[in-house]
């Protein structure tokens, strides 16, 4: 019953492909090993600088770098776990961040505009208006310049 009563998003009738099915770009095991090696070097250097020992971190960095360059397939389980952790964190933090942006920025801004009786988008109906078109002064560009926009 595909496409009955609603448009199918990847049909040829649309200019663009609106389907949400796409292959996600995955990081390679080699790049994950290099990133972990760099992170371990940074942590180890900071621990050595603070005289708290950091040799274990530098050894771990060497192991990650060796595996990344010589046997990257050995890092596949770690890559899968790391990717899953990232997906879980994204599904938790994204709604929280968007909610904070909405309630801390957009909602107070909207309330302020309502209190000041500002209609920035000009959404109020004007019974006496002949048209809602805005007259430009000076007029916009020549219509011939808009033929090949892309």
C-alpha positions, -999 to +999 in steps of 0.1 A: +000+000+000+029+023-006+020+058-017-017+054-013-032+087-002+001+104+003+030+112-019+060+089-018+090+111-010+114+096-035+091+096-065+103+113-097+075+140-093+096+158-068+126+180-076+145+169-046+148+136-027+130+141+006+134+105+018+150+103+053+168+070+046+204+077+040+237+060+049+254+077+078+290+085+073+310+063+097+344+070+112+371+045+104+389+024+130+421+040+120+409+076+126+393+064+160+427+050+171+446+081+161+420+103+180+423+081+211+461+081+209+461+119+207+437+122+236+458+098+257+490+118+249+472+150+260+460+134+293+494+118+299+512+150+293+489+169+316+494+143+343+532+143+339+532+181+341+512+180+373+536+153+387+508+128+391+522+102+368+510+098+333+532+070+319+502+046+317+484+071+295+514+075+272+517+037+270+480+035+261+486+062+235+513+041+220+491+010+219+463+029+202+486+044+177+502+010+169+468-006+165+455+022+144+484+021+120+491-017+119+459-035+129+429-011+126+405-040+125+412-047+162+396-014+170+363-022+154+345-032+186+357+000+203+345+020+173+310+004+174+307+011+211+320+047+207+295+053+179+266+039+200+276+061+229+276+091+206+241+083+193+227+079+228+243+112+240+229+129+209+194+116+215+196+129+251+214+162+247+198+175+214+162+179+228+176+194+260+197+220+241+168+228+217+145+232+247+169+255+265+173+276+233+135+278+229+127+287+265+157+309+272+157+328+239+127+325+217+099+324+242+111+355+261+117+373+228+081+365+217+067+376+250+086+408+248+073+415+213+037+408+225+041+432+254+055+459+232+028+452+206+054+447+179+043+427+148+076+420+131+062+396+106+032+418+099+007+390+106-021+412+119-050+416+095-057+450+081-094+453+070-086+485+051-056+472+032-061+467-006-031+444-007-004+430+016+024+434-010+052+457+001+061+485-022+098+487-027+114+521-030+136+520-050+123+490-069+141+457-069+165+443-095+155+441-131+133+409-137+157+398-165+185+393-139+164+367-121+161+341-149+191+319-142+194+320-104+212+287-100 
